[in-house]
Amino acid sequence: MTNHMKIKTFQFMLFILLSGSAFGQQSLTQQQAVQAALDNNLMVKAGEYQVAGQKELKQTAFDLGKTNVTWMHGQFNSVLDDNNYTITQSIPFPTVMSSQAKLANAQIATAETQLTLTKNELVKSVRSVYSHLAYLLALHNELIQQDSVFSRFAMASEVNHRLGEGTLLEMTSAKTQWMEIRNQLMQNESDISIYKRELRTLLNVQQEINPTDAHQKIEPLEHTPSIDDNPQLQLLNQEINVAYRAKRLEQNKLLPDIMLGYFTQSLIGFQRIDNQEVFFDKNDRFTGFQVGVSFPLWFVPQRSRSKAAALTEESSTKKYEFYHHQLEGDLQRAQLQLAKSANSLEFYERNANENANLLLRQSQKSFEEGEIGYLEFLLATSQARAIKFKYLEMINQYNQAAIQLDYLTGKF
């Protein structure tokens, strides 16, 4: 094989390796991740099937039941064998079928609201995990920078100690700080793997998801928060409607069913018609209609069903009132948490974060120029590092509070 062919083969293999790595990963913005979850998540698909199923069940609201067809043969008119065909149909009272249709509509609305609730919870989970993952990646970059700084100073302090220009305390402190950074870095990398796995599960994809949105402050979607659009609250309200419609249906079932019938039969023998005896055989038919009603002689069971449905409606109403009160408290706490996080974040943005950057630059410069010792440098960098890490944490806390507020108000 010539050198040219070897180079071509190497380039081809490198392309395959790089392509395989690229195909195993996918970079998404937060909005793209949310949309992918809504498209792929199995719980959302299950909810969509539930809605479709309830729509199909609506067709059963006008169910007339089975038609009865009977045949009778024998000596029921004379000694001769006659035959009789009878068709009857029992029809529920019209208000019963109307109540069943309204109940079916209420159950469809409940399934649709349940689907909205599922989507709202899914969007909250995706946004929360995505934002926390962005925070972990930003923290990882900071830790990498700190690891680079402290590794150099740990090696420098060891050299100085061997040369007699540094103390054992300085060398030990430098190595301890470096090892602490290394430990935080390993924990951070483990957390990143955990959250990437969780994001893949929520999106129901096999590729590893890499967030492209930077770790920065996000604003809540609802600037005048209200619980009116909260899907859980709407679902409980729909359950009240379903219970009411079920109660009305049970009450209407106390009304009688209507029975309609038609018969045709033979009357073999002589019949006097216009004062003449006329013979009729089995091919001559006599027809008629039947109309009747059916009602229960014992009303207690159906009346008990009506009372049970009314009690279910009362139970659903109390659940709604309880959750409405609880949700108002949750909304107030979310607003307070957002305001608290906003105040803390503003402090770090205006003062602390910039001061930390300045402290890092000045302490490193002063240490390199010999103006301060290692312990002073260590103290300054530790303070600056704590501030920068806290700043990233405060962004994450603010974002999680904003996401919680959107979740409570049903905005996604």
Contacts in CASP RR format, 6 or more apart in sequence:
PFRMAT RR
TARGET T0000
AUTHOR 0000-0000-0000
METHOD contacts of the structure
MODEL  1
MTNHMKIKTFQFMLFILLSGSAFGQQSLTQQQAVQAALDNNLMVKAGEYQ
VAGQKELKQTAFDLGKTNVTWMHGQFNSVLDDNNYTITQSIPFPTVMSSQ
AKLANAQIATAETQLTLTKNELVKSVRSVYSHLAYLLALHNELIQQDSVF
SRFAMASEVNHRLGEGTLLEMTSAKTQWMEIRNQLMQNESDISIYKRELR
TLLNVQQEINPTDAHQKIEPLEHTPSIDDNPQLQLLNQEINVAYRAKRLE
QNKLLPDIMLGYFTQSLIGFQRIDNQEVFFDKNDRFTGFQVGVSFPLWFV
PQRSRSKAAALTEESSTKKYEFYHHQLEGDLQRAQLQLAKSANSLEFYER
NANENANLLLRQSQKSFEEGEIGYLEFLLATSQARAIKFKYLEMINQYNQ
AAIQLDYLTGKF
1 9 0 8 1.000
23 207 0 8 1.000
24 206 0 8 1.000
24 207 0 8 1.000
24 208 0 8 1.000
25 207 0 8 1.000
25 208 0 8 1.000
25 209 0 8 1.000
25 210 0 8 1.000
26 205 0 8 1.000
26 207 0 8 1.000
26 208 0 8 1.000
26 209 0 8 1.000
26 210 0 8 1.000
27 209 0 8 1.000
27 210 0 8 1.000
27 211 0 8 1.000
27 212 0 8 1.000
28 36 0 8 1.000
28 209 0 8 1.000
28 210 0 8 1.000
28 211 0 8 1.000
28 212 0 8 1.000
29 211 0 8 1.000
29 212 0 8 1.000
29 213 0 8 1.000
30 126 0 8 1.000
30 127 0 8 1.000
30 130 0 8 1.000
30 131 0 8 1.000
30 211 0 8 1.000
30 213 0 8 1.000
33 126 0 8 1.000
33 130 0 8 1.000
33 199 0 8 1.000
33 203 0 8 1.000
33 209 0 8 1.000
33 211 0 8 1.000
34 123 0 8 1.000
34 126 0 8 1.000
34 127 0 8 1.000
34 412 0 8 1.000
36 203 0 8 1.000
36 205 0 8 1.000
37 44 0 8 1.000
37 122 0 8 1.000
37 123 0 8 1.000
37 126 0 8 1.000
37 202 0 8 1.000
37 203 0 8 1.000
37 204 0 8 1.000
38 44 0 8 1.000
38 119 0 8 1.000
38 122 0 8 1.000
38 123 0 8 1.000
40 203 0 8 1.000
40 204 0 8 1.000
40 205 0 8 1.000
41 122 0 8 1.000
41 202 0 8 1.000
41 203 0 8 1.000
41 204 0 8 1.000
42 204 0 8 1.000
43 118 0 8 1.000
43 122 0 8 1.000
44 115 0 8 1.000
44 118 0 8 1.000
44 119 0 8 1.000
44 122 0 8 1.000
47 111 0 8 1.000
47 114 0 8 1.000
47 115 0 8 1.000
47 118 0 8 1.000
48 115 0 8 1.000
50 111 0 8 1.000
50 114 0 8 1.000
50 115 0 8 1.000
51 108 0 8 1.000
51 111 0 8 1.000
51 112 0 8 1.000
51 115 0 8 1.000
53 111 0 8 1.000
54 104 0 8 1.000
54 107 0 8 1.000
54 108 0 8 1.000
54 110 0 8 1.000
54 111 0 8 1.000
55 108 0 8 1.000
57 104 0 8 1.000
57 107 0 8 1.000
58 101 0 8 1.000
58 104 0 8 1.000
58 105 0 8 1.000
58 108 0 8 1.000
60 100 0 8 1.000
60 104 0 8 1.000
61 97 0 8 1.000
61 100 0 8 1.000
61 101 0 8 1.000
61 103 0 8 1.000
61 104 0 8 1.000
62 97 0 8 1.000
62 100 0 8 1.000
62 101 0 8 1.000
63 100 0 8 1.000
64 89 0 8 1.000
64 90 0 8 1.000
64 91 0 8 1.000
64 92 0 8 1.000
65 89 0 8 1.000
65 90 0 8 1.000
67 87 0 8 1.000
67 88 0 8 1.000
67 89 0 8 1.000
68 86 0 8 1.000
68 87 0 8 1.000
68 88 0 8 1.000
68 89 0 8 1.000
68 90 0 8 1.000
69 85 0 8 1.000
69 86 0 8 1.000
69 87 0 8 1.000
70 84 0 8 1.000
70 85 0 8 1.000
70 86 0 8 1.000
70 88 0 8 1.000
71 83 0 8 1.000
71 84 0 8 1.000
71 85 0 8 1.000
72 83 0 8 1.000
72 84 0 8 1.000
72 85 0 8 1.000
72 86 0 8 1.000
72 265 0 8 1.000
73 81 0 8 1.000
73 82 0 8 1.000
73 83 0 8 1.000
73 84 0 8 1.000
74 81 0 8 1.000
74 82 0 8 1.000
74 83 0 8 1.000
75 81 0 8 1.000
75 82 0 8 1.000
76 82 0 8 1.000
76 84 0 8 1.000
77 267 0 8 1.000
77 268 0 8 1.000
78 267 0 8 1.000
78 268 0 8 1.000
78 269 0 8 1.000
80 268 0 8 1.000
80 269 0 8 1.000
81 268 0 8 1.000
82 265 0 8 1.000
82 266 0 8 1.000
82 267 0 8 1.000
82 268 0 8 1.000
82 282 0 8 1.000
83 265 0 8 1.000
83 266 0 8 1.000
83 282 0 8 1.000
84 263 0 8 1.000
84 264 0 8 1.000
84 265 0 8 1.000
84 266 0 8 1.000
85 263 0 8 1.000
85 264 0 8 1.000
85 265 0 8 1.000
86 261 0 8 1.000
86 262 0 8 1.000
86 263 0 8 1.000
86 290 0 8 1.000
87 261 0 8 1.000
87 262 0 8 1.000
87 263 0 8 1.000
88 259 0 8 1.000
88 260 0 8 1.000
88 261 0 8 1.000
88 262 0 8 1.000
88 290 0 8 1.000
89 259 0 8 1.000
89 260 0 8 1.000
89 261 0 8 1.000
90 257 0 8 1.000
90 258 0 8 1.000
90 259 0 8 1.000
90 294 0 8 1.000
91 257 0 8 1.000
91 258 0 8 1.000
91 259 0 8 1.000
91 260 0 8 1.000
92 257 0 8 1.000
92 258 0 8 1.000
93 252 0 8 1.000
93 255 0 8 1.000
93 256 0 8 1.000
93 257 0 8 1.000
93 258 0 8 1.000
95 252 0 8 1.000
95 255 0 8 1.000
96 249 0 8 1.000
96 252 0 8 1.000
96 253 0 8 1.000
96 255 0 8 1.000
99 245 0 8 1.000
99 248 0 8 1.000
99 249 0 8 1.000
99 252 0 8 1.000
100 249 0 8 1.000
102 245 0 8 1.000
102 248 0 8 1.000
103 242 0 8 1.000
103 245 0 8 1.000
103 246 0 8 1.000
103 248 0 8 1.000
103 249 0 8 1.000
106 238 0 8 1.000
106 241 0 8 1.000
106 242 0 8 1.000
106 244 0 8 1.000
106 245 0 8 1.000
107 242 0 8 1.000
109 238 0 8 1.000
109 241 0 8 1.000
110 235 0 8 1.000
110 238 0 8 1.000
110 239 0 8 1.000
110 241 0 8 1.000
110 242 0 8 1.000
113 231 0 8 1.000
113 234 0 8 1.000
113 235 0 8 1.000
113 238 0 8 1.000
114 235 0 8 1.000
116 231 0 8 1.000
116 234 0 8 1.000
117 231 0 8 1.000
117 232 0 8 1.000
117 234 0 8 1.000
117 235 0 8 1.000
119 412 0 8 1.000
120 231 0 8 1.000
120 407 0 8 1.000
120 410 0 8 1.000
120 412 0 8 1.000
121 407 0 8 1.000
122 202 0 8 1.000
123 407 0 8 1.000
123 412 0 8 1.000
124 403 0 8 1.000
124 404 0 8 1.000
124 406 0 8 1.000
124 407 0 8 1.000
124 412 0 8 1.000
125 202 0 8 1.000
126 199 0 8 1.000
126 202 0 8 1.000
126 203 0 8 1.000
127 403 0 8 1.000
127 406 0 8 1.000
128 400 0 8 1.000
128 403 0 8 1.000
129 195 0 8 1.000
129 198 0 8 1.000
129 199 0 8 1.000
129 202 0 8 1.000
130 199 0 8 1.000
130 211 0 8 1.000
130 213 0 8 1.000
131 215 0 8 1.000
131 218 0 8 1.000
131 396 0 8 1.000
131 399 0 8 1.000
131 400 0 8 1.000
131 403 0 8 1.000
132 195 0 8 1.000
132 396 0 8 1.000
132 400 0 8 1.000
133 192 0 8 1.000
133 195 0 8 1.000
133 196 0 8 1.000
133 199 0 8 1.000
133 211 0 8 1.000
134 211 0 8 1.000
134 213 0 8 1.000
134 214 0 8 1.000
134 215 0 8 1.000
135 215 0 8 1.000
135 392 0 8 1.000
135 393 0 8 1.000
135 395 0 8 1.000
135 396 0 8 1.000
135 399 0 8 1.000
136 188 0 8 1.000
136 191 0 8 1.000
136 192 0 8 1.000
136 195 0 8 1.000
137 192 0 8 1.000
137 211 0 8 1.000
137 215 0 8 1.000
138 214 0 8 1.000
138 215 0 8 1.000
138 392 0 8 1.000
139 188 0 8 1.000
139 389 0 8 1.000
139 392 0 8 1.000
140 185 0 8 1.000
140 188 0 8 1.000
140 189 0 8 1.000
140 192 0 8 1.000
142 385 0 8 1.000
142 388 0 8 1.000
142 389 0 8 1.000
142 392 0 8 1.000
143 181 0 8 1.000
143 184 0 8 1.000
143 185 0 8 1.000
143 188 0 8 1.000
144 185 0 8 1.000
146 181 0 8 1.000
146 385 0 8 1.000
147 178 0 8 1.000
147 181 0 8 1.000
147 182 0 8 1.000
147 185 0 8 1.000
149 364 0 8 1.000
149 381 0 8 1.000
150 174 0 8 1.000
150 177 0 8 1.000
150 178 0 8 1.000
150 181 0 8 1.000
151 178 0 8 1.000
153 174 0 8 1.000
153 178 0 8 1.000
153 374 0 8 1.000
153 377 0 8 1.000
154 171 0 8 1.000
154 174 0 8 1.000
154 175 0 8 1.000
154 177 0 8 1.000
154 178 0 8 1.000
156 174 0 8 1.000
157 166 0 8 1.000
157 170 0 8 1.000
157 171 0 8 1.000
157 173 0 8 1.000
157 174 0 8 1.000
157 175 0 8 1.000
157 374 0 8 1.000
158 171 0 8 1.000
158 174 0 8 1.000
158 175 0 8 1.000
160 166 0 8 1.000
160 170 0 8 1.000
160 171 0 8 1.000
161 167 0 8 1.000
161 168 0 8 1.000
161 170 0 8 1.000
161 171 0 8 1.000
166 374 0 8 1.000
169 375 0 8 1.000
170 373 0 8 1.000
170 374 0 8 1.000
170 375 0 8 1.000
173 374 0 8 1.000
173 375 0 8 1.000
173 378 0 8 1.000
174 374 0 8 1.000
174 378 0 8 1.000
177 378 0 8 1.000
177 382 0 8 1.000
196 208 0 8 1.000
196 209 0 8 1.000
199 209 0 8 1.000
200 206 0 8 1.000
200 207 0 8 1.000
200 208 0 8 1.000
200 209 0 8 1.000
203 209 0 8 1.000
215 392 0 8 1.000
215 395 0 8 1.000
215 396 0 8 1.000
216 395 0 8 1.000
217 345 0 8 1.000
217 395 0 8 1.000
217 398 0 8 1.000
217 399 0 8 1.000
218 399 0 8 1.000
218 402 0 8 1.000
218 403 0 8 1.000
219 402 0 8 1.000
220 338 0 8 1.000
220 402 0 8 1.000
220 403 0 8 1.000
220 405 0 8 1.000
220 406 0 8 1.000
220 411 0 8 1.000
221 406 0 8 1.000
221 409 0 8 1.000
221 411 0 8 1.000
221 412 0 8 1.000
222 405 0 8 1.000
222 406 0 8 1.000
222 409 0 8 1.000
222 410 0 8 1.000
222 411 0 8 1.000
225 331 0 8 1.000
225 334 0 8 1.000
225 335 0 8 1.000
225 405 0 8 1.000
225 408 0 8 1.000
225 409 0 8 1.000
226 409 0 8 1.000
227 233 0 8 1.000
227 324 0 8 1.000
227 327 0 8 1.000
227 328 0 8 1.000
227 331 0 8 1.000
227 408 0 8 1.000
227 409 0 8 1.000
229 409 0 8 1.000
229 410 0 8 1.000
229 411 0 8 1.000
230 327 0 8 1.000
230 408 0 8 1.000
230 409 0 8 1.000
230 410 0 8 1.000
231 410 0 8 1.000
232 323 0 8 1.000
232 327 0 8 1.000
233 320 0 8 1.000
233 323 0 8 1.000
233 324 0 8 1.000
233 327 0 8 1.000
236 316 0 8 1.000
236 319 0 8 1.000
236 320 0 8 1.000
236 323 0 8 1.000
237 320 0 8 1.000
239 316 0 8 1.000
239 319 0 8 1.000
239 320 0 8 1.000
240 313 0 8 1.000
240 316 0 8 1.000
240 317 0 8 1.000
240 320 0 8 1.000
242 316 0 8 1.000
243 309 0 8 1.000
243 312 0 8 1.000
243 313 0 8 1.000
243 315 0 8 1.000
243 316 0 8 1.000
244 313 0 8 1.000
246 309 0 8 1.000
246 312 0 8 1.000
246 313 0 8 1.000
247 306 0 8 1.000
247 309 0 8 1.000
247 310 0 8 1.000
247 312 0 8 1.000
247 313 0 8 1.000
249 309 0 8 1.000
250 302 0 8 1.000
250 305 0 8 1.000
250 306 0 8 1.000
250 308 0 8 1.000
250 309 0 8 1.000
251 306 0 8 1.000
253 302 0 8 1.000
253 305 0 8 1.000
254 296 0 8 1.000
254 299 0 8 1.000
254 302 0 8 1.000
254 303 0 8 1.000
254 306 0 8 1.000
255 295 0 8 1.000
256 293 0 8 1.000
256 294 0 8 1.000
256 295 0 8 1.000
257 293 0 8 1.000
257 294 0 8 1.000
257 295 0 8 1.000
258 291 0 8 1.000
258 292 0 8 1.000
258 293 0 8 1.000
259 290 0 8 1.000
259 291 0 8 1.000
259 292 0 8 1.000
259 293 0 8 1.000
259 294 0 8 1.000
260 289 0 8 1.000
260 290 0 8 1.000
260 291 0 8 1.000
260 292 0 8 1.000
261 289 0 8 1.000
261 290 0 8 1.000
261 291 0 8 1.000
262 287 0 8 1.000
262 288 0 8 1.000
262 289 0 8 1.000
262 290 0 8 1.000
263 287 0 8 1.000
263 288 0 8 1.000
263 289 0 8 1.000
263 290 0 8 1.000
264 285 0 8 1.000
264 286 0 8 1.000
264 287 0 8 1.000
264 288 0 8 1.000
265 285 0 8 1.000
265 286 0 8 1.000
265 287 0 8 1.000
266 280 0 8 1.000
266 281 0 8 1.000
266 282 0 8 1.000
266 283 0 8 1.000
266 284 0 8 1.000
266 285 0 8 1.000
266 286 0 8 1.000
267 280 0 8 1.000
267 284 0 8 1.000
267 286 0 8 1.000
268 280 0 8 1.000
268 281 0 8 1.000
268 282 0 8 1.000
269 279 0 8 1.000
269 280 0 8 1.000
269 281 0 8 1.000
270 277 0 8 1.000
270 278 0 8 1.000
270 279 0 8 1.000
270 280 0 8 1.000
271 277 0 8 1.000
271 278 0 8 1.000
271 280 0 8 1.000
272 278 0 8 1.000
296 302 0 8 1.000
327 408 0 8 1.000
330 408 0 8 1.000
331 405 0 8 1.000
331 408 0 8 1.000
331 409 0 8 1.000
334 401 0 8 1.000
334 404 0 8 1.000
334 405 0 8 1.000
334 408 0 8 1.000
335 405 0 8 1.000
337 401 0 8 1.000
337 404 0 8 1.000
338 398 0 8 1.000
338 401 0 8 1.000
338 402 0 8 1.000
338 405 0 8 1.000
341 394 0 8 1.000
341 397 0 8 1.000
341 398 0 8 1.000
341 401 0 8 1.000
342 398 0 8 1.000
344 394 0 8 1.000
344 397 0 8 1.000
344 398 0 8 1.000
345 394 0 8 1.000
345 395 0 8 1.000
345 397 0 8 1.000
345 398 0 8 1.000
348 387 0 8 1.000
348 390 0 8 1.000
348 391 0 8 1.000
348 394 0 8 1.000
349 391 0 8 1.000
352 387 0 8 1.000
352 390 0 8 1.000
352 391 0 8 1.000
353 387 0 8 1.000
353 388 0 8 1.000
353 391 0 8 1.000
355 387 0 8 1.000
356 383 0 8 1.000
356 384 0 8 1.000
356 385 0 8 1.000
356 387 0 8 1.000
356 388 0 8 1.000
356 391 0 8 1.000
357 384 0 8 1.000
357 388 0 8 1.000
359 380 0 8 1.000
359 381 0 8 1.000
359 383 0 8 1.000
359 384 0 8 1.000
359 387 0 8 1.000
360 380 0 8 1.000
360 381 0 8 1.000
360 384 0 8 1.000
360 385 0 8 1.000
362 380 0 8 1.000
363 372 0 8 1.000
363 376 0 8 1.000
363 377 0 8 1.000
363 380 0 8 1.000
363 381 0 8 1.000
363 384 0 8 1.000
364 377 0 8 1.000
364 381 0 8 1.000
366 372 0 8 1.000
366 377 0 8 1.000
367 373 0 8 1.000
367 374 0 8 1.000
367 376 0 8 1.000
367 377 0 8 1.000
372 380 0 8 1.000
406 412 0 8 1.000
END
